């Protein structure tokens, strides 16, 4: 096996062990590394998931609908 394949397998094994609880984050990473990862995660731009996208789209549509309703009501009042 090439060294790249072995490295990839070791990384996968590490992630698998972290995910199923055989290893803890404290066993793998130093406190400084943990702090750095948390800071990087909190500073990254959050990408909205599908539900958040639908909710924000619905809010925009609701505001637009209210605006058109209020405009049509104003037209009827001015007549």
N, C-alpha and C positions, 0 to 999 in steps of 0.2 A: 504494500500500500504506500501511496505517496504521503509525504508529511502533511500535506494540505488535508487529505482525507482523514488522517488520524486526528489532526487538530479539530476538524469539524465534528468528528465523532466524540471527542473529549468535551467540546463545548455543548453538544447536544446532551451528553450524559450529565454534565453539570446542571444544565437547565432542568432536565428531567428530575434529578435528585432534589433540586430546590423546590420544584413545583409539587412534588409528592411528599415533601416534608422530611426526606431522609437527611437533608442538609439544611442548616439555617443560614440566613443571610450573614449572621455574625460569624459563622465558621468560615465563610468564603471571602468576605470583604472586610477591610479595615473600617474603622469608624469614619475616617476621613473620606474614604471612597463612598461610603454610604451617604454621607452628607453631600458630597459632590453629585451623586446620582439623584438624590432628592431635589437638590437645587436645580439641576438640569431639567428634571421632570416638571417642576413647578414653574420654571421660566419658559418652557416651550409653549408655542401657540397651540391652544386646544382646538382640535378639529371636532366640530359637532357631529354627533352620531345621527343616524337616520331619523330617530324619534325627535331629536332636538331640531333637525332641519324641518320636519313636518310641522312642529309646533310654531316655529318662527314664521314659516310660510303662512300658516293659518292666521297668525296674529297680524301679519301684513295685509292679508286678504280681508280680514275683519275690519281693520282700520280703513282700508280703501272702500269697503262697502258702507261703513258709517259715513265716510266723507261724501260719497255719492248720494246717500239718503239725505244728509243734511243739506246738500246743495239743491236737491230736488224740492225739499221742503221750503227752502228760502225762495226758490222760483215761484212756488205756489203762493207764498205769503205776499210776494211783491206784486202779484197780479191783481 
